[in-house]
Structures are given as C-alpha cells and as structure tokens.
C-alpha cells in the first residue's frame, strides 16, 4: 500500500544504482485525466522515482508514452522489455490487462478464480501475478498496435500489480529462444526495482 506514496515523496536527485543512460519522459498524457499532482509526477517521472539495475546486454532507451522504463536486447534488438505505470482511472484492472496480454499471444482469457491461481514474482518485496506465455505475438504499443505483423514462435513474460492510483506492469517479449536466454535477466531486473534513495535489497 505504501509504494506509490513513497515513490511520490522521493527526492528526484537521489540515485542508488547506476544505469546505462537516462532520458527525461516529456509526454504528459495523464495530465488530462484529472489525476492528482503526485499521480502525474509518478506517471511522468518514473525514471526519477525508481531505482533499478539494467541487465547486461540490455540497451536503455528513451521513455515513451506507454513505456516509462524502456529497453531492447538481442543481436538484432528484437527483444523488448519495459515498465509502464497505468493510471487506474483509465488503464483497466489487473485481470483486464492480463487478458489483454493473453489475447496478444493468442491465448484464451482467464476468469477471476484462474487469475488467483497464477504463479507470482516478487517485485517491490511483494508477490505479484506473473504470466509466461508462448505463441504468435500480435501486440504492440501506440498507433502501430493495430498494424503489428504477427510474430510466430514468440514468448512473453509479464508481471503486474496495483498500487494506489496505478497499475505497475512489467513485460518482456521476443523470439522464444531469446526470451529463454533472458528469463534470468528479467528476474534480476524485477528484483532490482525499488524506490530511489533507498538501499537495494541484498541478494
């Protein structure tokens, strides 16, 4: 419950872990949704309020409207990983977003009871629902989503949880063999996430 409140209160200049690069997130789409100042700050400056470790081989990219922490990886940079903060006023709930991911991979939707049975991954020291999906990927982000070409033999790793005012979503996609190579890096990235200005958890 205290995650977002702590995030919004953190000093923007404190850094605990060195990342490969930083770029400011300049878009402000949530300002039109009537969110509080703290919520707008959290959605628009995730880079300033979070601490993380960039896995070896991942390239840190500029943030976009839907990717507040944004990375790619692989020889052809065909793998993607990103963290997004979705305002709960318009981003849907946990189950809705999990089922959106399942649809992107050609999988049937889950019922509420089935979501409760999903495995979990520890993020911000709390267990959160986690999905590992394989299939033909038809997802994307922004205007390109509808025109995305289906990508066969893909795999998606995704975790999501709700905090006051937001959904935190973490997602990794890529060719199945590449994702298998990067699954450990995704785990390490998830475990490295924390609030800026606080010590990293001991491994």
C-alpha positions as CSV (number, residue, x, y, z in Angstrom):
1,X,0.0,0.0,0.0
2,X,2.8,2.4,0.7
3,X,4.7,2.0,-2.6
4,X,3.2,4.9,-4.6
5,X,3.1,7.2,-1.6
6,X,6.8,6.6,-1.0
7,X,7.5,7.0,-4.7
8,X,5.8,10.3,-5.0
9,X,7.6,11.7,-2.0
10,X,11.1,10.6,-3.0
11,X,13.8,13.2,-3.9
12,X,14.4,13.4,-7.6
13,X,18.1,13.8,-7.4
14,X,19.0,10.7,-5.4
15,X,20.3,7.7,-7.3
16,X,21.3,4.4,-5.8
17,X,22.2,2.3,-8.8
18,X,23.9,3.4,-12.0
19,X,22.0,2.7,-15.2
20,X,23.4,2.8,-18.7
21,X,21.6,6.1,-19.6
22,X,18.7,8.3,-18.7
23,X,16.3,10.3,-20.8
24,X,13.5,12.5,-19.5
25,X,9.9,11.5,-20.1
26,X,8.4,14.6,-21.6
27,X,5.0,13.4,-22.7
28,X,2.2,14.2,-20.2
29,X,-0.8,12.2,-21.4
30,X,-2.2,11.6,-17.8
31,X,-2.5,15.3,-17.1
32,X,-5.8,15.3,-19.0
33,X,-7.2,12.5,-16.8
34,X,-7.7,14.7,-13.7
35,X,-5.1,12.9,-11.6
36,X,-3.5,14.5,-8.6
37,X,-0.1,16.2,-8.8
38,X,1.5,13.2,-7.1
39,X,0.0,10.8,-9.6
40,X,1.1,12.9,-12.6
41,X,4.6,13.1,-11.1
42,X,4.7,9.3,-10.7
43,X,3.4,8.6,-14.2
44,X,5.6,11.1,-15.9
45,X,8.9,10.7,-14.0
46,X,9.2,7.0,-13.2
47,X,12.9,7.3,-14.0
48,X,13.4,9.8,-11.3
49,X,11.5,8.0,-8.6
50,X,12.7,4.4,-9.2
51,X,16.0,2.5,-8.7
52,X,16.9,-0.4,-10.9
53,X,19.8,-2.3,-12.4
54,X,20.0,-2.6,-16.2
55,X,20.8,-6.2,-17.1
56,X,24.0,-6.9,-19.2
57,X,23.2,-6.7,-22.9
58,X,20.0,-4.7,-22.4
59,X,20.0,-1.2,-24.1
60,X,18.3,1.6,-22.2
61,X,16.0,3.6,-24.5
62,X,14.2,6.9,-24.2
63,X,10.8,6.6,-22.4
64,X,7.6,6.8,-24.4
65,X,4.0,7.5,-23.5
66,X,3.5,3.8,-22.7
67,X,7.0,2.8,-21.7
68,X,8.3,4.6,-18.7
69,X,11.4,2.3,-18.4
70,X,12.2,1.0,-21.9
71,X,14.9,-1.5,-23.1
72,X,15.7,-3.7,-26.0
73,X,18.1,-6.6,-26.3
74,X,19.3,-9.4,-28.6
75,X,21.7,-9.3,-31.6
76,X,19.0,-7.7,-33.8
77,X,17.5,-5.8,-30.8
78,X,14.3,-7.8,-31.4
79,X,13.7,-8.4,-27.7
80,X,11.8,-5.8,-25.7
81,X,11.3,-5.1,-22.0
82,X,9.5,-2.3,-20.4
83,X,7.8,-1.0,-17.3
84,X,4.6,1.1,-17.5
85,X,2.6,3.0,-15.0
86,X,-1.1,2.9,-16.0
87,X,-3.5,5.2,-14.1
88,X,-6.3,3.1,-12.7
89,X,-8.8,5.8,-13.8
90,X,-8.4,4.6,-17.4
91,X,-5.9,1.8,-17.7
92,X,-8.1,-1.1,-16.7
93,X,-7.6,-3.5,-13.8
94,X,-5.2,-6.4,-13.3
95,X,-7.3,-9.1,-14.8
96,X,-8.2,-6.9,-17.8
97,X,-4.6,-6.2,-18.6
98,X,-3.5,-9.8,-18.1
99,X,-6.2,-10.9,-20.5
100,X,-5.1,-8.2,-23.0
101,X,-1.6,-9.8,-22.9
102,X,-3.1,-13.3,-23.4
103,X,-5.0,-12.1,-26.4
104,X,-1.8,-10.6,-27.9
105,X,-0.3,-14.2,-27.6
106,X,-3.4,-15.9,-29.0
107,X,-4.4,-17.3,-25.6
108,X,-7.9,-17.6,-24.1
109,X,-8.9,-15.1,-21.3
110,X,-8.7,-16.0,-17.7
111,X,-11.5,-15.9,-15.1
112,X,-11.0,-14.2,-11.8
113,X,-10.5,-17.5,-10.0
114,X,-7.9,-18.6,-12.6
115,X,-6.0,-15.3,-12.1
116,X,-5.8,-16.1,-8.3
117,X,-4.1,-19.4,-9.2
118,X,-1.3,-17.8,-11.3
119,X,2.3,-18.1,-10.1
120,X,3.8,-15.0,-8.6
121,X,7.0,-13.0,-8.9
122,X,8.5,-10.8,-6.1
123,X,8.6,-7.1,-7.0
124,X,8.9,-4.3,-4.5
125,X,9.1,-7.1,-1.9
126,X,5.6,-8.3,-2.6
127,X,4.3,-11.3,-4.6
128,X,2.5,-10.2,-7.8
129,X,0.8,-12.2,-10.6
130,X,3.1,-13.5,-13.3
131,X,2.4,-15.0,-16.7
132,X,4.7,-16.9,-19.1
133,X,3.0,-17.2,-22.5
134,X,4.1,-18.7,-25.8
135,X,2.5,-18.4,-29.2
136,X,2.1,-15.9,-32.1
137,X,2.6,-12.4,-30.8
138,X,0.3,-9.7,-32.3
139,X,0.9,-7.0,-29.8
140,X,2.5,-3.6,-29.9
141,X,2.1,-0.2,-28.4
142,X,0.6,3.1,-29.6
143,X,-0.7,3.7,-33.2
144,X,1.4,0.8,-34.5
145,X,-0.5,-1.8,-32.4
146,X,-3.3,-2.4,-35.0
147,X,-0.8,-2.7,-37.8
148,X,1.7,-5.0,-36.0
149,X,2.7,-8.1,-38.0
150,X,2.1,-11.4,-36.3
151,X,5.3,-12.9,-35.0
152,X,5.4,-16.6,-34.7
153,X,7.2,-18.6,-32.0
154,X,7.3,-15.8,-29.6
155,X,7.3,-15.7,-25.8
156,X,6.1,-13.1,-23.3
157,X,6.9,-12.7,-19.6
158,X,4.7,-10.3,-17.7
159,X,4.0,-9.2,-14.2
160,X,1.5,-6.7,-12.9
161,X,0.3,-5.3,-9.6
162,X,-1.9,-2.5,-8.4
163,X,-0.9,0.3,-6.1
164,X,-3.0,3.4,-5.1
165,X,-3.8,5.2,-8.3
166,X,-1.7,3.0,-10.6
167,X,-1.1,-0.4,-12.2
168,X,2.6,-1.3,-12.4
169,X,3.2,-3.5,-15.5
170,X,6.4,-5.2,-16.5
171,X,6.7,-7.0,-19.7
172,X,9.3,-8.8,-21.8
173,X,8.7,-10.1,-25.3
174,X,10.8,-11.7,-28.1
175,X,11.6,-14.8,-30.0
176,X,11.1,-17.8,-27.7
177,X,14.8,-18.8,-27.8
178,X,15.9,-15.3,-27.0
179,X,13.4,-14.9,-24.1
180,X,14.7,-18.3,-22.7
181,X,18.2,-16.8,-22.6
182,X,16.9,-13.6,-20.9
183,X,14.5,-15.0,-18.4
184,X,17.1,-14.9,-15.6
185,X,17.9,-11.3,-16.6
186,X,14.2,-10.4,-16.4
187,X,14.1,-11.9,-12.9
188,X,17.1,-9.9,-11.8
189,X,15.6,-6.7,-13.2
190,X,12.3,-7.3,-11.4
191,X,14.2,-7.9,-8.1
192,X,16.4,-4.8,-8.6
193,X,13.4,-2.4,-8.8
194,X,13.0,-0.2,-5.8
195,X,12.4,3.4,-4.6
196,X,15.1,5.9,-5.5
197,X,17.1,6.8,-2.4
198,X,16.5,3.5,-0.6
199,X,19.1,0.7,-0.4
200,X,19.0,-2.2,-2.8
201,X,17.8,-5.5,-1.3
202,X,20.5,-7.9,-0.5
203,X,20.7,-10.8,-3.0
